[in-house]
């Protein structure tokens, strides 16, 4: 088995340099984005655990918005990566145009709902009305910021699929620095500005997203790598709309359902007897877990670019299968290394330094420790499933099965098990933390089985032969 694995990892010279060349900027971009979330959480935690719990609850519907943004972005990347393999700039412009129109429409509607009924929406997410009142000003503004974030993310996704992963890294680095500085000024009222508390974090995010959009607009007009053909962008045509809906609608539904599932986990914690401690611990560890997964997200995005480009270039069935196997094994090994590193940091850094920094003491610190250990042990499983779902199956056009395999284990296993243990049996928080991670135990073998059959690449080959 070891020899088979080593043989699987053998590739042509320069392959891993190319892989890391794509992964590195994407991972840094994710690191920057997640660091921003961590800095938000840190600054709000200095206001108190109740304020942090309020922001965590407000971010439940916001996470749904983020998932929709990622869904539209992923749907676009499927088309752009394949058109990029053929250097078809006109169809790339049409695909970006369709994605921008549909994505903006979705986010505008949701942002309007969050702006008009923030308290009512938050009351549905927790049994603590005080959290709803505290978090409402934050929720009203943060939804608007994702209208601008949708457009910026789509352009970044298109550049990434055209093998320019560094653009997004630079853009979000600028945005993070701006957002963090504005957070400090507006949350605590520095340099003569009013101390807006939680609302200050939302204002800072909105201003940073508007700046992102302005920079993207300027670059889109002047880009030579990916010149937008504006006639095609504004008049993409019904055929491109049909193609985009065909490939992206399952992805958007996938990400929306997955985002809703993650939001439901937060809602479950919000209805526990110790909801403030649960939500505070989950807010901190949710951001820290994502920091350790940035390389895995980067490898997943790089896998999508490589697989999509290979299919666009007309590689054979066996070549794409071998390439997929190499990428998945490599990703799982990287995940295992991250698990060892992260677990070593729990007793040496997180418990004595990080948790007190976020004002986590007593029960909330103990809950955070349980979430840390179970989350870090699951990193190799998450790494494999990220690359399998978003990298291989989705980029290969197998959107139905990628959706089913991504969402099914979450809704059929993790959510009901967590609700049973947390709300009915009132189980110890270690059992609840393990239940949150349980979906990967089902997702990984199912993904491996689907990929091993090779049916997904067979379906793509048949569609290409039919000109679909």
Helices and strands as residue ranges (DSSP letters): H 2-9, H 15-45, H 49-85, H 89-116, H 118-123, H 129-161, H 166-188, H 198-222, H 230-234, H 238-270, H 275-292, H 294-312, H 317-345, I 346-354, H 355-357, H 362-377, H 379-386, I 387-393, H 399-409, I 410-414, H 415-419, I 420-424, H 429-436, H 439-453, H 455-465
